[in-house]
Amino acid sequence: MKNTDYRDGLHLVVASRIPQVLAGDGTEQHEEEVESPDSSTAVIDGERRRRRMIKLHFFVLLVGLIFALIFLRFSDGKVMMEYIGATGVPVTFDDVPIEKDIDFHFILGFAIDADESGNAQNGIFSPYWASTLTPDSVADIKAQHPNVRALASLSGWSLGEKILRWYDPKDPELWISNAFTSLQSLIVTYNLDGIDIDYENFPKRNSTFPYCIGELISLLKNQSVISVATIAPFNSRAVPYIQLCDGYGDLIDYVNYQFYTDKVSTPKRYLEAFKLRAKQFDQEKLLPSYEVDGRGIQGEAFFDALKLLEKNGIDVKGVMIFSADASSANGYYYERKSQAFLLNSTRI
């Protein structure tokens, strides 16, 4: 005779019927239920094992909760994006004010796949940021401030007098392979956490930019080389970035849109520009931006614009500033006030 089990609606054959013996009182008893001298010891040992498993289970849950809280801090908190080292000013990380409750990103400008004369190197990137931003200085600032991350921004507008352009590589797969290898080495050397994409000039047609950059980010994240990726589109160069987001948007963490290139000078026009770009990019990832002593909205009008965004129901998740190089002359006023605004924001 066979026993059957109907768990979960399934008709399962589980075992042959268990042999039986007679207990002392003449009742039927399964063989394994016959008492043995070691039965009480076995029960005690089983109870101890059960308690150990319960403790282990709660420990695993506790560790998981801790990691979840850490993740939430970095994924749901307010963020600061600070470009640094792009202009040749001997700037350092130490002078920049960093609030402990802000997820602070330094974006080093720039890593470029070109030699010193601006000749393309087919995906082999080299660092061209200020020489004061050394691997040791990156390690030191991250040790002092656990909430700091560091990224390498790719390309930028120019190298010296040479205008940099995205060039369609003859062999996209080779470009991706070279870029992955060279950036992996750079990221390890400088103890970086991610990359920012800031190509600013493109061919008119048939650009391989979305594919090459999207696959590069995918490879770097899948291999755990980076944990964060951002993009920096602007004005007339937004289309290649929209195409990149269409295909690889889930891999992009923040959009550092350069609103100062839209040449808006009032809070009302800034709001209009933000709403427009929010339709092109994921509003949840889109950050307001400010260029110190530069283009677009300036001075206190920028903070009035941030307040207006919130008044219109927009959650200001962070701020991007270009750059620490210029801010060093004014005591980093805009970095201080931007972080104060984010920390005092009523929307989280």
C-alpha positions in Angstrom: 0.0 0.0 0.0 1.3 3.5 -0.8 0.7 6.8 1.2 -0.1 9.9 -0.8 0.3 13.6 -0.1 -2.1 16.2 -1.5 0.1 19.3 -0.6 -0.5 22.3 -2.9 -3.0 20.4 -4.9 -0.5 17.8 -6.1 -1.0 14.1 -6.0 2.4 12.9 -4.8 3.6 9.4 -4.0 5.7 9.9 -0.9 6.6 6.5 0.7 5.7 2.9 1.3 3.6 2.4 4.5 5.8 2.5 7.6 6.3 -0.9 9.4 4.5 -1.2 12.7 5.1 -2.9 16.0 2.9 -3.4 19.1 3.5 -1.1 22.1 3.4 -2.5 25.6 -0.3 -1.8 26.0 -1.1 -3.7 22.8 -1.7 -0.6 20.7 -0.1 -0.2 17.2 3.0 1.9 17.2 5.3 3.0 14.3 8.7 1.4 14.5 10.6 4.7 14.9 8.3 5.7 17.8 9.6 2.8 20.0 11.4 4.4 22.9 15.2 3.9 23.0 17.6 4.8 25.8 18.9 7.8 23.7 15.5 9.2 22.9 15.5 12.0 25.5 19.0 13.1 24.6 18.0 13.2 20.9 15.0 15.4 21.8 17.3 17.8 23.8 19.8 18.0 21.0 17.1 18.7 18.5 15.7 21.5 20.6 19.2 23.1 20.8 19.6 22.9 17.1 16.2 24.5 16.6 17.1 27.4 18.9 20.4 27.9 17.1 18.7 28.0 13.8 16.2 30.6 15.1 19.1 32.8 16.3 20.9 32.5 13.0 17.7 33.4 11.2 17.2 36.6 13.2 20.9 37.5 12.7 20.5 37.2 8.9 17.4 39.3 9.1 19.2 41.9 11.1 22.2 42.1 8.7 19.8 42.4 5.8 17.9 45.2 7.6 21.2 47.1 8.2 22.2 46.8 4.5 18.7 47.9 3.4 18.9 51.0 5.6 22.3 51.9 4.1 20.9 51.4 0.6 17.9 53.6 1.4 20.2 56.3 2.8 22.1 56.5 -0.5 19.1 55.9 -2.8 16.4 58.0 -1.2 18.5 60.8 0.4 19.4 64.2 -1.0 22.4 64.3 -3.4 25.0 66.9 -4.2 27.0 66.7 -7.5 30.2 68.8 -7.5 32.4 69.1 -10.6 36.0 69.6 -9.7 39.4 69.8 -11.3 38.4 70.7 -14.8 39.9 74.2 -15.2 43.5 73.8 -14.0 43.0 75.6 -10.7 44.9 73.7 -8.0 41.7 72.9 -6.1 41.5 70.2 -3.3 38.7 68.2 -1.8 39.5 69.3 1.7 38.2 72.8 1.3 34.8 71.9 0.0 32.1 71.9 2.7 30.4 68.5 3.0 27.3 67.9 5.1 27.1 64.4 6.6 23.5 63.9 5.7 24.0 64.6 2.0 25.0 61.9 -0.5 27.9 63.9 -1.8 29.5 63.2 -5.3 32.7 64.7 -6.5 32.9 64.5 -10.3 36.5 64.8 -11.5 36.9 66.5 -14.8 37.9 64.9 -17.0 39.0 61.5 -18.2 39.5 61.7 -22.0 40.1 59.0 -24.6 42.7 61.3 -26.3 46.4 62.0 -26.1 47.7 65.4 -24.9 47.3 66.8 -28.4 43.6 65.8 -28.5 44.1 62.9 -30.9 41.6 60.1 -30.3 42.8 57.0 -28.6 40.0 54.6 -29.5 38.5 54.2 -26.0 41.8 54.4 -24.0 41.0 57.0 -21.3 43.6 59.1 -19.4 43.0 61.5 -16.5 43.3 65.2 -17.2 41.9 66.7 -14.0 44.0 68.9 -11.7 47.2 67.3 -10.5 46.2 68.1 -6.9 43.4 65.5 -7.1 45.6 62.5 -6.4 44.6 58.9 -5.7 45.6 59.4 -2.0 43.5 62.6 -1.8 40.5 60.7 -3.0 41.0 58.0 -0.5 41.5 60.5 2.3 38.3 62.5 1.6 36.3 59.3 1.5 37.8 58.1 4.7 37.0 61.4 6.4 33.4 61.5 5.0 31.8 58.1 4.5 28.9 59.8 2.5 31.3 60.9 -0.2 31.6 59.2 -3.6 33.9 60.1 -6.5 33.3 59.8 -10.2 35.3 60.4 -13.3 33.6 62.5 -15.9 34.2 61.5 -19.5 35.3 63.9 -22.2 34.0 67.5 -21.5 34.1 70.3 -24.1 37.8 70.6 -24.9 41.3 69.6 -24.1 43.3 72.9 -24.1 42.3 74.5 -27.4 41.2 71.3 -29.0 37.4 70.8 -29.2 36.5 67.2 -28.3 34.0 65.3 -30.3 32.3 61.9 -30.1 33.7 60.1 -33.0 32.0 56.9 -34.3 34.6 54.2 -33.8 35.2 51.9 -36.8 34.9 48.9 -34.4 32.4 49.8 -31.6 33.1 46.5 -29.8 36.8 47.3 -29.7 36.1 50.8 -28.4 33.9 49.3 -25.6 36.6 46.8 -24.7 39.3 49.4 -24.6 37.1 51.8 -22.6 36.2 49.2 -20.1 39.8 48.1 -19.5 41.3 51.6 -19.3 38.5 52.9 -17.0 38.7 49.9 -14.8 42.3 50.6 -14.2 41.6 54.3 -13.6 38.8 53.6 -11.2 40.9 51.2 -9.2 43.9 53.5 -9.1 41.8 56.5 -7.9 39.4 54.6 -5.7 36.4 55.9 -7.8 32.8 54.8 -7.5 31.4 55.7 -10.9 31.5 57.6 -14.2 29.7 60.7 -15.5 29.1 61.1 -19.3 29.8 64.6 -20.6 30.4 64.3 -24.4 29.3 67.6 -25.8 29.8 67.4 -29.6 28.4 64.8 -31.9 28.2 63.8 -35.6 25.0 64.8 -37.3 23.9 61.2 -38.2 24.4 57.5 -37.5 26.2 58.1 -34.2 27.2 55.0 -32.2 27.2 57.0 -29.0 24.0 55.5 -27.3 25.2 52.0 -28.0 28.8 52.4 -27.1 28.2 54.3 -23.9 25.2 52.2 -22.9 27.1 49.0 -23.3 30.1 50.5 -21.5 28.0 51.4 -18.5 26.3 48.1 -18.5 29.6 46.2 -18.5 31.1 48.4 -15.7 28.0 47.9 -13.5 27.6 44.1 -14.3 31.3 43.6 -13.4 30.8 45.7 -10.2 33.5 48.1 -11.3 31.2 51.0 -10.6 28.1 51.6 -8.5 26.8 54.9 -10.0 26.5 56.4 -13.5 25.4 59.9 -14.3 25.0 61.9 -17.6 25.3 65.6 -18.3 23.3 66.6 -21.3 22.7 70.2 -22.3 20.6 72.4 -24.6 21.2 71.6 -28.3 23.1 68.3 -27.4 20.2 66.6 -25.6 19.1 64.2 -28.4 22.0 61.7 -28.1 21.4 61.5 -24.4 17.6 61.0 -24.8 18.5 58.1 -27.2 20.9 56.8 -24.5 18.2 56.9 -21.9 15.7 55.3 -24.2 17.9 52.2 -24.4 19.8 52.2 -21.1 17.8 54.4 -18.8 17.6 51.8 -16.0 21.4 52.0 -15.7 21.6 55.8 -15.2 21.3 57.0 -11.7 21.1 60.8 -12.1 20.8 63.3 -14.9 23.1 66.4 -14.3 21.4 68.5 -16.9 23.3 71.7 -17.6 20.4 74.1 -17.2 22.7 77.1 -17.4 23.1 76.3 -21.1 19.3 77.0 -21.6 20.2 80.6 -20.8 17.3 81.1 -18.4 17.8 84.0 -16.0 14.6 84.1 -13.8 13.0 81.5 -11.5 9.9 81.3 -13.6 11.8 80.5 -16.8 13.9 78.0 -14.8 10.7 76.2 -13.8 9.6 76.1 -17.4 13.0 74.7 -18.5 12.9 72.1 -15.8 9.4 71.0 -16.8 10.5 70.7 -20.4 13.6 68.6 -19.5 11.5 66.4 -17.2 9.5 65.3 -20.2 12.7 64.3 -22.0 14.4 62.6 -19.0 13.3 60.8 -15.9 12.1 63.6 -13.5 13.0 61.4 -10.6 16.6 61.5 -11.7 16.8 65.0 -13.0 18.8 67.5 -10.8 18.7 71.3 -11.0 22.1 72.8 -11.8 24.1 76.0 -11.3 27.3 77.4 -12.9 29.3 79.5 -10.5 30.0 82.9 -12.0 28.9 81.6 -15.3 25.9 81.3 -17.6 22.2 81.2 -16.9 20.5 82.1 -13.6 22.8 83.6 -11.1 23.0 84.5 -7.4 20.0 84.2 -5.1 17.7 83.8 -8.0 18.9 80.2 -8.2 17.6 79.4 -4.7 14.4 81.3 -5.5 14.1 78.9 -8.5 14.6 75.9 -6.2 11.8 77.1 -4.0 9.5 77.6 -7.0 10.2 74.1 -8.2 9.0 72.7 -4.8 6.1 75.1 -4.7 5.0 73.5 -8.0 5.1 70.0 -6.6 8.6 69.0 -7.8 10.7 67.1 -5.4 14.2 68.6 -5.6 16.3 65.5 -4.9 19.6 67.2 -5.3 21.7 70.0 -6.9 24.6 69.9 -9.4 27.2 72.7 -9.3 29.9 73.5 -11.8 32.3 73.9 -10.3 34.4 73.7 -7.1 37.2 75.4 -9.1 35.3 78.7 -9.3 33.7 78.3 -5.9 37.0 78.3 -4.1 37.1 82.1 -4.7 33.9 82.7 -2.8 34.2 80.3 0.1 32.0 77.7 -1.5 28.9 79.8 -0.8 26.7 78.0 -3.3 27.7 74.6 -2.0 26.9 75.6 1.5 23.6 77.2 0.7 22.5 74.4 -1.7 23.1 71.7 1.0 21.3 73.8 3.6 18.3 74.1 1.2 18.3 70.3 0.6 18.5 69.5 4.3 15.7 71.9 5.1 13.5 70.8 2.3 10.0 69.7 3.3 10.0 67.0 0.6 12.0 63.8 1.0 
